[in-house]
Amino acid sequence: MNYSRICRMSMIAIVGLGTIFMPSGCSRHDSGGSGSADAGGSTGASATAAPASSITGTGDPDAVSAVQAELEKHWVQTPDGWITVYPPGHSSDVLFRDSAEQIKELKFEIKSHPLSDADKLNQIQYSASCTFPHLAIRSFGSNQMSGPENWTEWSTKFPDVVASVQKQNGQWQVSGGEELLNGTKPDESALAALK
């Protein structure tokens, strides 16, 4: 069961020691809202120059490099985090249609698995899982309850996103990872539309 899709019409926010209930247009992540500014005061993506790539990972150095290279095909770094865009109609969510997602930091951990006899017969030289723990994420899209496209509030992706990493016949392959590998790296015009 995908727990991140449970939240639809309301959210529970914990503020200080009290709990308040407030209606909102939740995203398909753990919490939502619409069009809220992040802590830095920005409500959208910035097309200004970002620092050098900072996708970080732990584990086998060659596997880390393979995952970094795959992520860089789908995500672009901005001062506010990493952004990927989706084609129209991407989301299967009836209430929330997202056209982009932003992750504050792309960090992952790789844990290798022992190879089975079948793996070796299939020319697999390396197999691992790649976990992206506790991603701070938000979506840009439209909520049919609240109208135009906006950024949702930041939320923590739960459960952790997991991808597969393997080397077969000398070639690295990264797959799975939910929507981390489904988007397209946005160009400057796509970034400008996310405001």
N, C-alpha and C positions, 0 to 999 in steps of 0.2 A: 504494500500500500504506500502510495506517495503522500507522505504527511504534509509536504509543502503545498499541496492543492486543497487542503481542508479549509483554510481561511478564505472566506469569500465576502461576507457581508458585514462583519464586525471584527474588531481586534481587541485584545486585552493588552494594555500597556502598563508596565510597572514603572512608576515614577517615585523615586525615593523609597520610602517604606510603604506607600499606599498603592492601591490598585484602582485604576479608573477604567471605565468602560466608555468607548466612544465609537460611533459608527464611522466607517470609512470604506473606501473602495480598495480592499486588500488586493495585493498582487498575488501571484501564485507561489510566493515564498512565504516564510513564517509570519511576517508582518507586512503592513502595507501603508496605504495612504495614497494621496495623489499630489503630484506637483510640489513636494516639499523640498526646501533647500537643504543641502547637506551642511555639515558643521562648518565648512569653509564659506558658506553663504552662496554657493553656486547652485543654480537650479538646472544646469545642463552641462553638456560637454563643451570643452574648450578646444578650439582648433590651434591653439598656440603650441609651440615646441615643447615636447616633454623630455624628461631626462632619458639617458640611455636605458636600454632594456633592463628591467629588474625582475624578470621571471626567475624565481629562486626555487631550487629543489634540493633534496637530500637523497642519497642513495648512490647506486652505481653511476660514475661520471658519464659513461657513454649513454646510459638510459636517460639520465637527466638532460643531456644535450638533445637527445631525440625528442623528448617531451617539450622542451623549450622551443625547438624548431617547429614542431607541430602547432603549438599554441600561437606562435608568432605569425602563422598563416591565417589565423582567425581573429586575433585581437590586436588592437592598436593602443598604445599607452598615451594617456592624456595627463595633465596635471592632477585631475580628480580620480584617476584610476585607469583600468583597462576596459575598452569598449568593443563589443561585437554587434553587428546588425544582422537581422533576419529578413527573409523575403516576406512579402505580404501574405497574410493567412497562415503564418508559421505556427501560431499557438493553437492548441486544441481546446484551450480554456474558453468556455462560452462567454463569460463575463469580462475577461481581461485579454485583450489582444496586444501582445508585445511586439515591438519592431526592433528593439535593441536591449542589451543588458550591459551593466557595468559592474565590474568587480574591483574592489579597492586595491587588493594585492593578489597577484597570482603566485601562490606558494604551494608546493606539493612535497609529498614524501613517497619514495619508491621502496617497495619491499619485494625482493626477489622470491620466487617459488622454486622448489626443486623440480628439475625436468624429469618427466616420466619416460619410460622406454618408448612410448608412442610419440612423445614430443621429439625425442632424438631421431626416430625413424622418419619423422616429418621435417627434418632439417631445422628444428628450432634450437637455437643456441642459447636463448635467454628468455625468461618469462617472469613477469612481475605485475604487481598491482600498484597503481599510482593514485594516492589519496590526496584530495584537496580539502583539508580540514577547516571547518568553521569559516567558510567564505562570507565576507561582507559583500552583499549583492543588492542591486536594485534594477528595476526594469523601466524602460521607456515605452509607453503604449497608451492605449485608450481603454477606459473602463466604461462599459455601456451604462453604468449607473451614474457616473459623474462627468461624462463628456469627453473633451478633447485630450489629445496625447499630452502626457506629463511624465515626469520621473516619479516613481513610487518612493516611499521612504526606504532607507537602508534596512536590511534585515540579515539575519544569519541563515545561510543555507543549511537545512537539515533534512535528511541525514547528509553526511559528508558525501561529496561527489567522488566516485571511483572510476578510473579508467584502466585499461589493460595495456601493457607495454610488452612487446616481444621482438626478438630478433630471429628472423627466419631466412635461411639462405643468404645470410649476410646483410639483410635489409631490415631496418627498424620499422615497426608498425605501432601506432598508437590508436586505440579505438575505445568506444564507449564514452564515458565521461559526460553523460547526459548532454546538455546543451553547450558545454565548453568547446566542443569541436564541430558544432552544427552551423555556427554563424559565419559571416564573411567579414574580413578586415575592412572597416569603413575607410573611404577616402575623405578628403577635406569637405566636400559638399554634403556627404552623409553626416559627418560630425556637426556641420553647421545646422542641419535640420533637427538636431537633438537638443534644442534650447527651449 
